[in-house]
C-alpha cells in the first residue's frame, strides 16, 4: 500500500504507516502545490492531508487507486466530500480529540481581548509604559455578562461548560434541538443584539460563509467582543475592520482568516483586534492525537475495515 502524507507528522505516528506500506512524505513547511499533489497521488492508496490542502475533483481524478482521504482536522471544507463519495473513497476527519484544547484556547482569546493583554504587551515592548495608572488600559469584566455561542456542537458545548467559572450566562444560536442546562437558545439576531461576547463555532458551508458580515456586525453591542476559532471565511474581514475602526464593537480576537496565511491589511493596523496564527488545537498532545486518529483511519480502511471517524 502507498500512503501520501502532505506534512510532517510525529515519528511515532509515521511509524504506524511505515508498518503497513510505503510512505511518501512531503517535507515542505507550506502546503503542497496542487500540481505536485496530483503527481504524487497517481499511485496512492491513502492520503493523509491537512486543512491547508485542497482536495478537489482534479486531485481526486489524479488518484485512481485512492481508497481513503484522512483529513487531520475536524472541518473538511477543503475536501470535495460528495465527489470523493461518488468515487467510492472514504473521507475521515478528527473530531473529539481537539475539543478540549480548542475550548481552552477560546477562553484564552476571550480573556486576552477583554483584558487587552496583547495591546498591553505591545505598549511594554515599545517602551511606552510610564507606570501604573488608575484609568490606564481598562478592560472589561466577564461576570454577569452574556456569552453568545454561534454553533453548539462539541466545541461550542465545551466552551459553554467553562462559562460558569467566569460567572457568565450562556446563550446559543444553532440548528437542531441541542439542549444544555442553563443555556438559552436564541435566534442569531437575538444573540447578536444581547451578547457581550460572541464566539463562533460553526463549520464553513455556503450558508455560513460571511455569516458575520456588515449587517450582522451592526447588530452587535458597541461594548461586545467577537471571537473566531472556527473558519476564517465565516467573518467578512473587510466588514470587521470597518466595524472595529468605527468602534461599532469593542474588539475582536481571531485565530483563523479568510485567506490564510494572508490577513486583511486593515486589521493589522488596529489595536482593538487580537490576531493569532491558527493555534486553536496547537498543543503537543492534541496535534499528536489528531495525526494518530487520521493514521488509524487509514490503517482500518486499508485493512478492509470501517473507518473510525468517517465524514
Secondary structure as GFF3:
##gff-version 3
##sequence-region A 1 311
A	DSSP	beta_strand	2	5	.	.	.	ID=ss1
A	DSSP	alpha_helix	11	18	.	.	.	ID=ss2
A	DSSP	beta_strand	22	25	.	.	.	ID=ss3
A	DSSP	alpha_helix	34	40	.	.	.	ID=ss4
A	DSSP	beta_strand	46	50	.	.	.	ID=ss5
A	DSSP	alpha_helix	57	61	.	.	.	ID=ss6
A	DSSP	beta_strand	68	72	.	.	.	ID=ss7
A	DSSP	alpha_helix	81	86	.	.	.	ID=ss8
A	DSSP	beta_strand	90	92	.	.	.	ID=ss9
A	DSSP	alpha_helix	99	114	.	.	.	ID=ss10
A	DSSP	alpha_helix	117	125	.	.	.	ID=ss11
A	DSSP	beta_strand	146	150	.	.	.	ID=ss12
A	DSSP	alpha_helix	154	161	.	.	.	ID=ss13
A	DSSP	three_ten_helix	163	166	.	.	.	ID=ss14
A	DSSP	beta_strand	169	173	.	.	.	ID=ss15
A	DSSP	beta_strand	183	185	.	.	.	ID=ss16
A	DSSP	alpha_helix	188	194	.	.	.	ID=ss17
A	DSSP	beta_strand	197	200	.	.	.	ID=ss18
A	DSSP	alpha_helix	214	218	.	.	.	ID=ss19
A	DSSP	beta_strand	225	228	.	.	.	ID=ss20
A	DSSP	three_ten_helix	232	234	.	.	.	ID=ss21
A	DSSP	alpha_helix	237	245	.	.	.	ID=ss22
A	DSSP	beta_strand	251	254	.	.	.	ID=ss23
A	DSSP	alpha_helix	265	268	.	.	.	ID=ss24
A	DSSP	beta_strand	273	275	.	.	.	ID=ss25
A	DSSP	alpha_helix	284	302	.	.	.	ID=ss26
###
